[in-house]
Amino acid sequence: MKTRLLIIASLVLAGCLLSLAGCGGGTASFSSGNGTTGTITLNVAWPKSTAAKGAPVVEKMAGAVTVRLTVSGPGMTPITKDFPVEDGQGTIDGVPVGTERVLKILGLDSAGAVLYVGEVTNITVVAGQTSDAGTVVMEPVGVYSISGKVTLGGSTGLEGVTITAESSTIAYAAAALTASYSATTDANGDYTISGLPSGTYLLTASKTDYTFTPSSTTVIIDTTSLTGQNFTGAPGTPYFPITVGNKWIYDTSTTSMYETVTGSLTRLVTQVSTAVSGFSVQQDRSETTSTGTTTSTSIDDLLLINGNGYLQNSNGTKIYTYSNSSSTSTFSETFTTPGYIVFIGQLATGTIVNGSTTRTETITSGSTPSVYSATISSQHTVVGPEPVTVPAGSFNAIRVSFTETITMASPSPGVTTVSGDYWYVPYVGLVKMSQTSTGPYDSRTTTESLASYIVQ
């Protein structure tokens, strides 16, 4: 009787042990133990998902119900096994021993559509042992898109703009990565970013030498693709590089009805404002005339407007010194010129910029001041790309034509017309200027050609 009870107890204990081997939430499992196969086990981590409100949480994508494991490799027939998403863990038994086993993981919805994918490579399976594939981060399969248009000034499509959609809400729980997708605008300024999973994205536009409005925008993809995500571009980096210490030296020549004057002009950026978008340029001029040498120094304060040009807001003083073999004389000139466009930034060919201002000068020679007042109207037109050669070298420049009408109000009324061209080079600045002015008492042609420069 005792012998029979011991046999029964032994059978019950063995059954309990076998039951325990197949129970529980851990990743441990047993192989078939036949000496030719082993086991692969893994944990599954799901991406973060963020709704319109609230903090990110770790969760599976809505609709995912099944995880499908498939292991394959050299010399074996692929083995597939499904388990419920809720388990968070999976095991495949009976995997033939060998190296370079590949485990592919799919997250499926109730209809069998793939919502997530994952993969582990280079798994080695040892007979009778369990190989832990670790935590596999499931990557969402992109099924949505974001599209829109980028325009220059709100009208013409801007080509070559990179649109980036970056999302930390699909940063993977185990790896804390950031998903990034991008597309480039076509000739019409249109773009489409495809293959996006649901999530919250920071959308930005970028192109060298341009700024964009908005600078970035946050969008949410829930269950549908997004359209109409538009940006407006504007030239961002001016042709006149704004860094303290930048310097340009020009050879100058002026031919009038009376004489030809040659000399040099140095422009130096002396200050960049942190309070407003502006800077100061010191101009030192030295010219040789038929009667001697003239030098002058002035400071121009310039304000940048919309990345398109510079408004001069000058309250400066020029000190002129005339000298020849027998004598030297000095007089000063103070001037105010608000709101006058003096440099053009990166604009599209055909762009026209108009400007107007009132200029007041007080010239003192000895103890007698003379006050001059004039109104100036101008028009600058971007002609387009044009090669130009100056002493500093050969450049691919942008030519800007301009006209000015200067109407003198006092002390002697009269009108002077000016026309000419500027040649600007990106990241170099103004490389050449040529203008002709005709007034009541004189007409003259002036040129400035870049001889050397220091640009940081």
DADA-V982537 format. One record per residue. PSI is psi in radians with two decimals (* if undefined). Layout:
psi: {PSI | PSI}
//
This chain:
psi: {-0.77 | -0.69 | -0.71 | -0.72 | -0.67 | -0.67 | -0.74 | -0.73 | -0.70 | -0.72 | -0.70 | -0.77 | -0.74 | -0.69 | -0.66 | -0.73 | -0.75 | -0.63 | -0.75 | -0.56 | -0.46 | 0.14 | 2.94 | 2.97 | 0.11 | 3.12 | -0.04 | 2.53 | 2.92 | 2.46 | 3.09 | -0.31 | 0.36 | 0.08 | -0.11 | -0.05 | 2.86 | -2.90 | 2.52 | 2.32 | 2.71 | 2.83 | 2.63 | 2.22 | 2.37 | 2.66 | 2.85 | 2.64 | 2.31 | 2.22 | -3.10 | -0.50 | 2.65 | 2.91 | 2.74 | 2.52 | 2.71 | 2.10 | 2.86 | 2.73 | 2.44 | 2.27 | -0.31 | 2.18 | -0.38 | 2.46 | 2.21 | 2.16 | 2.34 | 2.14 | 2.40 | 2.99 | 3.10 | 2.36 | 0.35 | 2.71 | 2.30 | 2.48 | 2.33 | 2.47 | 2.42 | 2.62 | 2.74 | 2.56 | -0.66 | -0.43 | -0.66 | -0.03 | 2.71 | 2.70 | 2.41 | 2.09 | 2.91 | 0.51 | 2.17 | 2.45 | 2.65 | 3.12 | 3.04 | 0.62 | 2.48 | 2.24 | 2.03 | 2.39 | 2.30 | 2.40 | 2.03 | 2.63 | -3.06 | -0.39 | -0.01 | 0.08 | 2.50 | 2.12 | -0.50 | 2.68 | 2.71 | 2.84 | 2.50 | 2.29 | 2.99 | 0.78 | 2.35 | 2.21 | 2.18 | 2.47 | 2.25 | 0.13 | 2.86 | 2.22 | 2.10 | 2.01 | -0.01 | -2.72 | 2.13 | 2.13 | 2.06 | 2.27 | 2.24 | 2.49 | 2.17 | 2.23 | -0.03 | 3.06 | 2.80 | 2.28 | 2.81 | -2.82 | 2.51 | 2.20 | 2.74 | 1.96 | 0.32 | 0.13 | -1.33 | 2.37 | 2.46 | 2.08 | 2.67 | 0.33 | 2.29 | 2.11 | 2.16 | 2.29 | 1.97 | 2.37 | 2.18 | -0.14 | -0.22 | 0.42 | 2.35 | 2.38 | -0.72 | -0.49 | -0.25 | 0.80 | 2.93 | 2.20 | 2.36 | 2.34 | 2.68 | 2.86 | 2.83 | 2.40 | 2.57 | -2.95 | -0.39 | 0.00 | 0.11 | 2.61 | 2.72 | 2.18 | 2.03 | 2.98 | 0.61 | 2.33 | 2.95 | 2.57 | -3.14 | 2.28 | 2.49 | 2.02 | 2.17 | 2.67 | 2.47 | 2.43 | 2.34 | 2.31 | 0.29 | 2.62 | 2.82 | 2.58 | 2.15 | 2.81 | -0.54 | 2.83 | 2.54 | 2.26 | 2.74 | 2.17 | 2.09 | -1.37 | 0.09 | 2.74 | 2.78 | 2.43 | 2.96 | 0.43 | 1.53 | 2.69 | 2.65 | 2.20 | 2.70 | 2.56 | 2.29 | -0.61 | 2.00 | 2.78 | -0.40 | 1.72 | 2.24 | 1.57 | 2.31 | 2.29 | -0.27 | 2.37 | 2.44 | 2.32 | 2.22 | 2.53 | 2.29 | 2.67 | 2.32 | 2.18 | 2.10 | -3.01 | -0.28 | -0.58 | 2.99 | 2.24 | 2.26 | 2.75 | -2.71 | 2.67 | 2.28 | 2.21 | 2.27 | 2.18 | 2.04 | -0.38 | 2.41 | 2.18 | 2.43 | -0.28 | -0.62 | 2.93 | 1.44 | 3.06 | 2.98 | 2.47 | 2.17 | 2.31 | 2.08 | 2.15 | 2.42 | 2.20 | 2.55 | 2.12 | -3.12 | -0.34 | -0.11 | -2.71 | 2.39 | 2.33 | 2.61 | 2.67 | 2.40 | 2.80 | 2.19 | 2.24 | 2.18 | 2.44 | 2.31 | 2.31 | 1.99 | 0.43 | 0.12 | -0.48 | -3.09 | 2.36 | 2.20 | 2.23 | 1.26 | 2.35 | 1.41 | 3.01 | 2.28 | 2.35 | 2.00 | 2.33 | 2.09 | 2.32 | 2.55 | -2.89 | -0.35 | -0.40 | 2.91 | 2.36 | 2.67 | 2.45 | 2.79 | 2.73 | 2.14 | 2.53 | 2.66 | 2.17 | 1.44 | 2.54 | 0.71 | 2.19 | 2.12 | -0.42 | 2.60 | 2.33 | -2.76 | 1.76 | 2.78 | 2.62 | 2.35 | -0.14 | 2.41 | 2.27 | 2.18 | 2.60 | 2.74 | 2.65 | 2.96 | 2.24 | 2.27 | 2.27 | 2.46 | 2.00 | 2.19 | 2.15 | 1.95 | -2.19 | 0.10 | 1.91 | 2.55 | 2.30 | 2.25 | 2.46 | 2.39 | 2.66 | 2.50 | 2.26 | 2.53 | 2.80 | 2.20 | 2.31 | 2.19 | 1.93 | -0.74 | -3.03 | 2.50 | 2.24 | 2.56 | 2.52 | 2.23 | 3.01 | -0.50 | -0.21 | -3.04 | 2.39 | 2.69 | 1.80 | 2.99 | 2.16 | 2.31 | 2.07 | 2.60 | 2.70 | 2.56 | 2.53 | 2.06 | 2.00 | 1.92 | 2.24 | -0.64 | 2.71 | -0.26 | 1.85 | 2.52 | 2.88 | 2.30 | 2.32 | 2.46 | 2.40 | 2.61 | -2.84 | 2.56 | 2.58 | 2.03 | 2.57 | 2.24 | 2.33 | 0.05 | -0.86 | -2.71 | 2.12 | -0.34 | 2.54 | 2.41 | 2.23 | 2.68 | 2.27 | 2.47 | 2.13 | -3.02 | -0.50 | -0.13 | 2.77 | 2.49 | 2.71 | 2.28 | 2.42 | 2.57 | 2.19 | 2.22 | 2.19 | -0.68 | 2.85 | 2.71 | 1.96 | 2.20 | *}
//
